[in-house]
Amino acid sequence: MATNPDEPTWVGELDRLDVTRDLEVAPRFGAARLLVTVGGTPQGQVTVPLRRGRATVADLEAAVAPLGPVGDVDPAPVSDDPVTVVIATRNRPESLARCVRAVLASDHPALSVIVVDNDPDDERTELAVVALDSPRVRYVREPRRGASAGRNRGLAEARTGIVAFTDDDTEVDAGWASRIAGAFAADPELACVSGPVLAARLGSPEERAADVALAWNKGFVPRRFSLAEPPADSAIFPFAPGLFGIGANLAVRATAARSVGGFDEAMGPGTPTHGGEDCEFLVRMVLAGHVLGYVPGAYLWHHHRPDQEALASQLEGYAVGLGGFLTKVALSPQGRSTALRRLPAAVTRLRHISEREAGAGDALPAAGALQRGTRLARGGWAYLRYARLLRRNGGAVPPMLLPRRNSTVPGHVFRAAHPDRDPAPGADPAPGADRDAAPEPAIVPAPRPAEAAAVVS
């Protein structure tokens, strides 16, 4: 859903069952980007031209007509199965508070929130959580920096079967959590789900450029991904950045996420690689044999970077993170053998991404082929160095494909399952343990007693 990069665009929602009045917004907006729903279930997005900030009912009906009949939209399944929402954050208390308020406004009756404060500079985030004054919110201070470390801490702290992750610069829809739970209830094979990440604002040229370049909205058609049923539209499956969704809108069955080692703590915001952690995690889930789903009803709104400096930093970080991800794939024997067969398609995919960015408008910070290549290489070296450091210090750096039966359990897996023991490299899971047994499922680092979560009430 492209937007004219030179035209301020208002963002909102339109229920097709209630198109009864004109749309009127501030005159500075030349267009409106509308999420079109049917009784709350998304059907698609349309961009409607505005005249002095106004579109008539006839304009709106004409814009939504190509989406098809209202009767073709099946209501998104919902469930009240308990959900824990994990939000890893650092030094952004105002944005974090806005995000948590949106989560707490959910229609889900059994929802809890864990805010993981990653190596904060001060107490502002904790004070922001206290000011929310909600017994459903727990504040956890995590001394290790990095979104992956924060998500792993939240995954270890969660006590529900479903754990959802979002970022502190989002606002979830009121039905987000209920539809996530509904997707898992409707399809017991699903181990992970993602959903649309929609632009919350398109007022500045940078926000509009980011929306085109990032292309985080993957449409409004439900999908399933697995090795047994590879998608016909991806020649590089499963090594397809962004195909499955992004970490800003992600939910897992906790046991499945723990079984693959959680998130790679050498990747992601707050680390030298800056990004790539969500893509790597999802690829690892697929390689482990899990089924992933894309659920259009579980949508949220993302606040894109509104200025040149912030957007340039974000795009640079994503390129560096992609370099880290590709390096991990290349270092994995299983990943390397599979990825090499897809190399020509991968080159075509990278070219497509470059063309998409080139069409995002003048507000997108320019980056030539040499600069992109340098960032990819920098990400690779950063991942190698930081992963080595983390392994020495007991961090979680799970392999692309976990050992199966008759294999040694990775060190970080053993330490999480047996925190009071320190086996030598290559040791058995436990003295006398059955070597044919599958690895223990709870493999993300468990909270240490001295780091017990503070309950905010």
C-alpha positions in Angstrom: 0.0 0.0 0.0 2.1 2.9 -1.3 1.5 6.5 -0.4 2.6 9.6 -2.2 5.8 10.5 -0.4 5.1 14.3 -0.9 1.6 14.3 0.6 0.7 14.3 4.3 -1.6 11.4 4.9 -4.0 10.9 7.7 -4.2 7.4 9.2 -7.3 5.8 10.6 -9.9 2.9 10.5 -13.1 2.5 8.7 -15.7 -0.2 9.4 -17.6 -1.1 6.2 -20.7 -1.8 8.3 -20.7 1.8 9.5 -20.0 4.0 6.4 -22.6 6.6 7.3 -20.9 9.9 7.4 -18.2 11.9 5.7 -14.6 11.8 6.8 -13.3 15.1 8.0 -9.7 15.7 9.3 -7.2 18.6 9.4 -7.0 20.4 6.1 -3.3 19.9 5.8 -3.8 16.2 4.9 -4.1 15.5 1.2 -5.0 11.8 1.6 -6.3 9.3 4.2 -4.8 5.8 4.7 -7.7 3.7 6.1 -7.6 0.2 7.5 -10.9 -1.2 6.3 -12.6 -3.7 8.7 -15.8 -5.7 8.8 -17.1 -5.9 12.3 -13.5 -5.4 13.6 -11.8 -8.0 11.2 -9.4 -6.3 8.7 -10.2 -6.7 5.0 -7.6 -4.4 3.6 -6.2 -0.9 3.4 -7.2 1.9 1.0 -5.8 5.4 0.3 -8.5 8.0 -0.2 -7.8 11.5 -1.7 -9.0 14.3 0.5 -10.2 17.8 -0.5 -9.4 20.2 2.2 -9.3 17.3 4.6 -12.6 15.9 3.6 -13.9 12.7 1.8 -17.6 12.1 1.3 -19.5 8.9 2.0 -19.6 8.3 -1.7 -15.8 8.7 -1.9 -15.3 6.2 0.9 -17.7 3.7 -0.6 -16.0 3.9 -4.0 -12.6 3.4 -2.4 -13.5 0.3 -0.5 -15.6 -1.4 -3.2 -12.6 -3.1 -4.9 -11.9 -5.0 -1.7 -14.8 -7.3 -2.4 -18.1 -8.2 -0.7 -18.5 -7.8 3.0 -19.8 -11.4 3.2 -16.4 -12.7 2.1 -14.8 -11.7 5.4 -14.8 -14.4 8.1 -14.6 -13.0 11.6 -11.2 -13.5 13.2 -11.3 -16.3 15.9 -10.9 -15.1 19.5 -10.1 -16.9 22.7 -9.7 -15.9 26.4 -6.7 -18.2 26.9 -4.2 -16.4 29.1 -1.6 -14.3 27.3 1.6 -12.6 28.7 2.8 -9.6 26.7 6.6 -9.0 26.9 7.9 -5.5 26.1 11.7 -5.1 26.2 12.7 -1.4 26.4 15.5 1.0 27.2 15.4 4.7 28.0 12.1 5.5 26.3 9.6 5.9 29.1 7.1 8.1 27.3 6.9 5.7 24.3 6.8 2.7 26.6 3.9 4.2 28.7 1.9 4.8 25.5 2.5 1.2 24.4 1.5 -0.3 27.7 -1.7 1.8 27.9 -2.7 0.4 24.5 -2.1 -3.2 25.7 -4.0 -2.6 28.9 -7.0 -1.3 26.8 -7.3 -4.8 25.3 -10.6 -6.6 25.4 -8.8 -9.8 26.5 -9.9 -10.8 30.0 -6.7 -12.7 31.0 -3.9 -10.5 30.0 -0.7 -9.7 31.9 2.3 -7.5 30.9 6.0 -7.9 31.7 8.1 -4.7 31.0 11.8 -5.7 30.8 14.0 -2.7 31.4 17.4 -3.5 29.7 20.4 -1.9 31.4 18.7 1.4 32.0 20.6 4.7 32.5 18.1 5.9 35.2 14.8 5.1 36.9 12.5 6.8 34.4 11.1 3.6 32.9 10.4 2.1 36.3 8.7 5.3 37.4 6.6 5.3 34.2 5.4 1.7 35.0 4.6 2.7 38.6 2.6 5.6 37.3 0.4 3.2 35.2 -0.8 1.8 38.5 -1.9 -1.5 37.1 -1.7 -4.9 39.0 -1.5 -6.6 35.6 2.0 -5.0 34.9 5.3 -6.4 36.2 8.5 -4.4 36.0 11.7 -6.4 35.6 15.2 -4.9 35.5 17.5 -6.9 33.3 21.2 -6.0 33.7 22.1 -7.2 30.2 21.6 -4.9 27.3 19.8 -5.9 24.1 16.3 -6.6 23.0 17.0 -10.3 22.6 18.2 -10.6 26.2 15.1 -8.7 27.3 12.8 -11.0 25.3 14.5 -14.0 26.7 14.1 -12.7 30.2 10.4 -12.1 29.6 10.1 -15.6 28.2 11.7 -17.0 31.3 9.5 -14.9 33.6 6.2 -15.7 31.8 3.9 -18.3 33.3 1.3 -18.6 30.5 1.3 -20.9 27.6 1.1 -18.0 25.1 3.7 -15.2 25.2 3.3 -12.2 22.8 6.1 -9.7 22.1 5.8 -6.1 21.0 8.1 -3.1 21.0 7.8 0.1 22.9 7.0 2.2 19.8 3.8 0.4 19.0 0.1 0.6 19.9 -1.8 -2.6 19.7 -5.4 -2.9 18.6 -7.9 -3.6 21.3 -8.6 -7.1 19.8 -4.9 -7.9 19.3 -4.4 -10.3 22.2 -7.8 -12.0 21.9 -7.1 -12.8 18.2 -3.6 -14.0 18.9 -5.1 -16.4 21.5 -7.8 -17.3 19.0 -5.4 -18.2 16.3 -3.6 -20.6 18.6 -6.9 -22.1 19.8 -8.1 -22.5 16.2 -5.0 -24.2 15.0 -3.2 -26.4 17.5 -0.3 -26.9 15.1 0.8 -23.3 15.3 3.9 -22.6 17.4 4.2 -18.9 16.4 2.0 -16.2 14.9 2.6 -12.7 13.6 0.4 -10.1 12.2 0.2 -6.8 10.3 2.4 -3.9 11.5 0.7 -0.7 10.2 2.0 2.9 10.2 0.5 4.9 13.0 1.3 8.2 11.4 2.2 9.3 7.9 2.5 13.0 8.5 6.2 13.6 7.8 8.1 12.7 4.6 10.3 10.4 6.6 7.4 8.5 8.0 6.0 8.0 4.5 9.3 6.9 3.1 9.8 4.5 6.0 6.4 2.9 5.3 7.3 2.2 1.7 10.9 1.1 2.3 10.2 -1.2 5.3 7.0 -2.8 3.9 6.1 -4.3 7.3 2.4 -4.9 6.4 2.3 -8.4 4.8 -1.3 -8.1 3.7 -4.6 -9.3 5.1 -4.7 -13.0 3.9 -4.1 -15.6 6.6 -1.0 -17.8 5.9 0.8 -20.8 7.3 4.5 -21.6 6.9 6.3 -24.9 7.5 9.0 -27.0 5.9 6.3 -29.5 5.0 4.3 -26.8 3.1 6.8 -24.3 1.6 5.2 -21.2 0.2 5.1 -21.0 -3.6 5.8 -17.2 -3.6 9.2 -17.4 -1.9 12.2 -18.9 -3.8 14.5 -18.4 -0.8 12.2 -20.0 1.9 12.8 -20.3 4.8 15.7 -17.8 4.6 13.4 -14.9 3.7 13.8 -11.7 5.8 10.4 -10.3 6.7 8.4 -13.1 5.1 7.0 -14.4 8.4 6.6 -11.0 10.1 8.7 -8.9 12.5 9.5 -8.9 16.2 7.3 -5.9 16.9 4.2 -8.2 16.4 5.0 -11.7 17.4 3.5 -14.4 19.7 4.7 -17.9 20.5 3.7 -21.0 22.4 6.2 -20.6 25.2 7.3 -24.2 25.2 8.1 -24.1 21.5 10.1 -20.9 21.8 12.1 -22.3 24.7 12.7 -25.5 22.8 14.7 -23.7 20.1 16.7 -21.6 22.5 14.8 -18.4 22.6 16.3 -15.3 20.8 19.9 -15.1 19.8 21.4 -12.6 22.3 24.2 -11.7 19.8 21.6 -10.1 17.6 19.1 -7.2 17.8 18.7 -3.7 19.0 21.1 -2.9 21.8 23.9 -5.2 20.4 26.7 -4.5 17.9 24.6 -6.2 15.2 21.6 -3.8 15.8 19.0 -6.1 14.2 18.2 -9.4 12.5 17.2 -11.2 15.7 13.5 -11.7 14.8 14.2 -13.0 11.3 16.8 -15.5 12.7 14.5 -16.7 15.4 11.6 -17.3 13.0 13.9 -19.1 10.5 15.2 -21.3 13.4 11.6 -22.1 14.4 10.8 -23.3 10.9 14.0 -25.3 10.6 13.1 -27.0 13.9 9.9 -28.2 12.3 7.4 -25.8 13.8 4.5 -24.3 12.0 4.2 -20.4 11.8 1.1 -18.5 11.0 0.3 -15.0 9.8 -2.9 -13.7 11.4 -4.3 -10.5 9.8 -6.7 -9.8 12.7 -3.8 -9.5 15.1 -2.7 -6.0 13.9 -1.0 -3.1 15.6 0.2 0.4 14.8 3.9 1.3 14.7 5.3 4.8 15.1 7.9 5.2 12.3 10.9 7.4 12.8 9.8 11.0 12.1 13.1 12.6 11.1 16.1 12.0 8.9 18.6 11.2 11.6 16.5 8.6 13.3 15.4 7.0 10.1 19.0 6.8 8.8 20.1 5.2 12.0 17.3 2.6 11.8 17.9 1.6 8.2 21.7 1.3 8.9 20.9 -0.9 11.8 18.7 -3.2 9.7 21.4 -3.6 7.1 24.0 -4.4 9.7 21.6 -6.9 11.3 20.9 -8.5 8.0 24.7 -9.0 7.7 24.7 -10.7 11.1 21.8 -13.0 10.1 23.4 -14.0 6.8 26.7 -14.7 8.6 25.0 -17.1 11.0 23.3 -18.9 8.1 26.7 -19.2 6.4 28.3 -20.6 9.6 25.6 -23.2 10.1 26.2 -26.5 8.2 22.5 -27.1 7.8 21.7 -23.5 7.0 24.7 -23.1 4.6 23.8 -26.2 2.5 20.2 -25.1 2.2 20.9 -21.4 1.6 23.6 -22.0 -1.1 21.0 -23.7 -3.3 18.9 -20.5 -3.0 21.7 -18.0 -3.6 20.6 -16.8 -7.1 17.1 -16.2 -5.7 18.5 -14.4 -2.6 20.5 -12.0 -4.9 17.3 -11.2 -6.8 15.5 -10.6 -3.5 18.2 -8.2 -2.3 17.9 -6.3 -5.6 14.1 -6.1 -5.1 14.6 -4.6 -1.6 17.0 -2.0 -3.1 14.5 -1.1 -5.8 11.7 -0.7 -3.2 13.9 1.6 -1.1 14.7 3.6 -4.2 11.0 4.2 -4.8 10.4 5.4 -1.3 11.0 9.1 -2.1 13.7 11.7 -1.5 13.1 11.6 2.3 14.7 8.1 2.5 18.4 8.5 3.4 20.5 7.5 0.3 22.7 4.4 0.5 24.6 3.1 -2.5 25.6 -0.5 -3.3 29.0 -0.1 -1.7 27.6 1.4 1.5 25.1 -1.5 1.7 27.8 -4.0 1.2 30.0 -2.4 3.8 27.1 -2.5 6.4 26.4 -6.2 5.6 30.1 -7.0 6.1 30.2 -5.0 9.3 27.2 -6.9 10.6 28.9 -10.2 9.9 32.1 -9.3 11.8 30.0 -7.8 14.7 28.1 -11.0 15.0 31.2 -13.2 15.1 32.9 -11.1 17.8 29.8 -10.6 20.0 28.6 -14.2 19.7 32.0 -15.4 20.9 32.0 -13.0 23.8 28.5 -14.0 24.8 29.3 -17.7 24.7 32.2 -17.1 27.1 29.9 -15.3 29.5 27.0 -17.7 29.4 24.7 -15.8 27.0 22.2 -17.5 24.8 23.6 -18.0 21.2 21.5 -21.0 20.0 22.6 -22.8 16.9 20.6 -22.4 13.7 19.5 -26.0 14.1 19.6 -27.6 17.6 21.2 -31.0 18.0 18.7 -33.9 17.7 18.8 -37.2 19.5 22.2 -38.7 20.3 23.7 -35.2 20.3 25.4 -33.1 23.0 23.1 -30.5 24.5 24.4 -27.0 23.8 26.0 -25.3 26.8 23.5 -22.5 27.2 20.7 -25.1 27.1 22.3 -27.1 29.9 22.9 -24.1 32.1 19.3 -22.9 31.8 18.0 -26.3 32.7 20.5 -26.9 35.4 21.5 -23.4 36.7 23.4 -24.8 39.7 25.8 -26.8 37.6 28.6 -25.9 35.2 29.4 -28.8 32.9 32.7 -29.0 31.0 32.4 -28.5 27.2 31.0 -31.6 25.6 29.5 -33.0 28.8 26.4 -35.1 28.8 23.1 -33.4 29.8 23.4 -34.9 33.2 25.3 -37.8 34.8 23.5 -41.0 33.9 21.0 -39.2 31.6 19.5 -41.0 28.7 21.6 -40.0 25.7 18.7 -40.8 23.4 16.4 -38.3 25.2 15.4 -35.1 23.5 16.9 -31.9 25.0 15.0 -30.3 27.9 12.4 -27.8 26.6 13.0 -25.0 29.1 16.2 -23.6 27.7 16.1 -19.8 27.9 17.9 -18.4 30.9 15.8 -18.6 34.1 15.8 -15.6 36.4 18.3 -15.7 39.1 17.1 -15.3 42.7 18.9 -12.0 43.1 17.0 -10.6 40.0 13.5 -11.4 41.1 10.9 -9.4 39.4 9.4 -6.4 41.1 5.6 -6.5 41.1 4.1 -3.1 40.4 0.6 -2.7 41.8 
